[in-house]
Amino acid sequence: MSTTALVFLEQSAEGGIDELSEQALSFARELGAPLEAVLIGAADAAPSAAVLQRIGAHGVATVHLAAHPAFGAYAPAAWASAIAQAAQSVSAGAVIAAGSERGNELLAHVAARTGRPMAANCIALTPGAPAEVTRVRWGGSLLEHARLHGSPLLATVAPHAVAATPAAAPADTAVAPFAPEIADADLVVRVVGRVPAAAGGVSLADADVVVSGGRGVGSAEGFSVIEELAELLGGAVGCSRAVTSAGWRPHTDQVGQTGTKIAPEIYIACGISGATQHMAGCKGAKKLLAINPDGEASIFASADYAVIGDLHEVVPAISAELRKARAT
């Protein structure tokens, strides 16, 4: 593939480049095409030298900075228009984004604008005419091999399916600002306010340790033992969809296909049966410890460590042993 591969980069809360976007850069580099990227920001936005250095480590020659007064807030149709205009200006043969909620939404908009097919949650891609992709379907229960016709090729990368590795030859990344043409209709749907998450603690997406509870916890009050263990391990508290549906925990704590996709060093699942949708969110975990009284629970098929027992006895026992070990 000789034409440019353009990658949409999401920015982290700290102003850097999101880890999933770095994974998308590594994925796009496998196309063997010159690599460029697009960032979207307010009129006075500009990536810092540290951010440019990090992008350059992936071999990105140019960052196209789409700057517009309306881009201070997220507006999917407007942002997609900017991505489509950047792709057209560089004659991109492929447009790649992370398979995050935002990445999937924006590339779907780009697909609608360009009349091209879009493949979500890819784990492998072979350029050609047509290109061939392998992607995750049905919450990770199967892999689909498909062909994508036309150009540009539009694809998002399944979270944590590709390692974010630097390029063999880093680039001295240049910034190319441009002012996209945005129609009023593109700003009809936009973010006008945010409700911040509760302060304190490590975020679910970034935690090295996640302790989750499912329906087996029994109640909102039952999560006290989950919270205690997570605190002792310096981790975050997660939960299954059944828990958020019951109102025991907020949706921001949900791990799964419709929640947060995580990749901790260890995931401790307590009272979670292992539904396909939940496992799709934690498949990036390096190790999985499952605690469940049902020895036939499907989660044990994916577990590295298994404890068959009542979480209300097992989890406090683990916490007690941790406190004892730290006291000696």
Sequence and secondary structure as in RCSB ss.txt:
>XXXX:A:sequence
MSTTALVFLEQSAEGGIDELSEQALSFARELGAPLEAVLIGAADAAPSAAVLQRIGAHGVATVHLAAHPAFGAYA
PAAWASAIAQAAQSVSAGAVIAAGSERGNELLAHVAARTGRPMAANCIALTPGAPAEVTRVRWGGSLLEHARLHG
SPLLATVAPHAVAATPAAAPADTAVAPFAPEIADADLVVRVVGRVPAAAGGVSLADADVVVSGGRGVGSAEGFSV
IEELAELLGGAVGCSRAVTSAGWRPHTDQVGQTGTKIAPEIYIACGISGATQHMAGCKGAKKLLAINPDGEASIF
ASADYAVIGDLHEVVPAISAELRKARAT
>XXXX:A:secstr
  S EEEE  B TTSSB HHHHHHHHHHHTT S EEEEEEE TT    HHHHHHHHTTT  EEEEEE GGGGS  
HHHHHHHHHHHHHHTT SEEEEESSHHHHHHHHHHHHHHT  EEEEEEEEE SSSEEEEEEEGGGTEEEEEEE S
SSEEEEE TTSS     SS    EEEEE     GGGGSS         SSS  TTT SEEEEE GGG SSGGGHH
HHHHHHHTT EEEE HHHHHHTSS GGGBBSTTSB    SEEEEES    HHHHHHHTT SEEEEEES TT GGG
GT SEEEES HHHHHHHHHHHHHHHHH 
